[in-house]
C-alpha cells in the first residue's frame, strides 16, 4: 500500500554483512549459520563446519540425483540474488523457479538450508534477529500493507508484527530467507494475505510501488457544513479506496476496513476549517520550535506530510497517514 524502496531500507554494508553471514558462515554477533553433511544428508548445525556455499557446491558436484544437481546449479548461479537481490530480481527468479522441474529431494534439502525458522528464531539467533528488526524499525513503524496498525520492536527482539513472505515459503522455499521477500506486516494483513500465489493473483509488494488512494463520497455530494463532528461524520456516505493495479485492497479487505475511519475524516474536515487561522497564529507568534508547514500540519492533524514524491516512507511513521494526507488534500482542494 505504501511504496518502499529496497535500497532505502538496506544499505550496501548491511547487504554485504548478511551475505557473508548466511552464505559463507561468517560470525555475526557471536552466531554462525552452519551445516553438517553426513551420509549425503545436509543438516543445519550451528557447530557444523560447512557454510551454505560449501553445501551448494557439494550438492551440485556430488549428489547422486541428476535433477538435484541441475537444480543446485541454478541455485549456485543465482545465490547472491536469492539472498540480497532487490525485489524485481527476486520476482524474475520466482517466475523462472516455477518453470523448473522439482522433486521431493530438492524440497527436502532446500527447506533445510534456506531455513527461515532457524535463521529468524529469536532463541537460535537472538542477536541476529535484533539486527534485522532494528534495520526495519528505523524506517518502518506502521504496517506497509494497510497503514492502519503500529508494528513495534521492544526488548531488542520482541515484536508486535510478523515477517510477511511475499512469495510464500510454503511454495517458494528458496526465497524464505531472501531480504527482499521479507517485510514487517501487522498480523491481520499477514493472515489475510496467507499463502496466495502472488504471481497468479497479482498481489503486489510495497517494493512494487503500490499506489492506493483515498477519497470520500458524501450524501448530497457535499460534506456536512456544520461544526458538529457527529453531523459531519453522518454526511460521509463512504470512504473510497482505490488501487491502480493489483488485488491488494480486495485481498486485505481495505475498502471495508477503512469505512471504520469516517470519524477521522470528520475530524480532518473540522481541523481543516481552522487550519488557516491556526497557521496564521503560529506565523505571527514565530515559535522557534515550529518551523514551516510540515510541523504545523503534524501538530494539527497528528500525522506526517511528505515533502516530495520520493518521501513515501514518511507515511510509515504513524497509522492512517496516507488517508489523512489524501483527505486533507481533497477537502482543501489541493492538487
C-alpha positions, 0 to 999 in steps of 0.5 A, a space after each residue: 500500500 505504501 511504496 518502499 524502496 529496497 535500497 532505502 531500507 538496506 544499505 550496501 554494508 548491511 547487504 554485504 554483512 548478511 551475505 557473508 553471514 548466511 552464505 559463507 558462515 561468517 560470525 555475526 554477533 557471536 552466531 554462525 549459520 552452519 551445516 553438517 553433511 553426513 551420509 549425503 544428508 545436509 543438516 543445519 548445525 550451528 557447530 557444523 563446519 560447512 557454510 551454505 556455499 560449501 553445501 551448494 557446491 557439494 550438492 551440485 558436484 556430488 549428489 547422486 540425483 541428476 535433477 538435484 544437481 541441475 537444480 543446485 546449479 541454478 541455485 549456485 548461479 543465482 545465490 547472491 540474488 536469492 539472498 540480497 537481490 532487490 525485489 524485481 530480481 527476486 520476482 524474475 527468479 520466482 517466475 523462472 523457479 516455477 518453470 523448473 522441474 522439482 522433486 521431493 529431494 530438492 524440497 527436502 534439502 532446500 527447506 533445510 538450508 534456506 531455513 527461515 525458522 532457524 535463521 529468524 528464531 529469536 532463541 537460535 539467533 537472538 542477536 541476529 534477529 535484533 539486527 534485522 528488526 532494528 534495520 526495519 524499525 528505523 524506517 518502518 513503524 506502521 504496517 506497509 500493507 494497510 497503514 492502519 496498525 503500529 508494528 513495534 520492536 521492544 526488548 531488542 527482539 520482541 515484536 508486535 508484527 510478523 515477517 510477511 513472505 511475499 512469495 510464500 515459503 510454503 511454495 517458494 522455499 528458496 526465497 524464505 530467507 531472501 531480504 527482499 521477500 521479507 517485510 514487517 506486516 501487522 498480523 491481520 494483513 499477514 493472515 489475510 494475505 496467507 499463502 496466495 500465489 502472488 504471481 497468479 493473483 497479482 498481489 503486489 509488494 510495497 517494493 512494487 510501488 503500490 499506489 492506493 488512494 483515498 477519497 470520500 463520497 458524501 450524501 448530497 455530494 457535499 460534506 456536512 457544513 456544520 461544526 458538529 463532528 457527529 453531523 459531519 461524520 453522518 454526511 460521509 456516505 463512504 470512504 473510497 479506496 482505490 488501487 491502480 493495479 493489483 488485488 491488494 485492497 480486495 485481498 486485505 479487505 481495505 475498502 471495508 476496513 477503512 469505512 471504520 475511519 469516517 470519524 477521522 475524516 470528520 475530524 480532518 474536515 473540522 481541523 481543516 476549517 481552522 487550519 488557516 487561522 491556526 497557521 496564521 497564529 503560529 506565523 505571527 507568534 514565530 515559535 522557534 520550535 515550529 518551523 514551516 508547514 510540515 510541523 504545523 500540519 503534524 501538530 494539527 492533524 497528528 500525522 506526517 506530510 511528505 515533502 516530495 514524491 520520493 518521501 513515501 516512507 514518511 507515511 510509515 511513521 504513524 497509522 492512517 497517514 496516507 488517508 489523512 494526507 489524501 483527505 486533507 488534500 481533497 477537502 482543501 482542494 489541493 492538487 
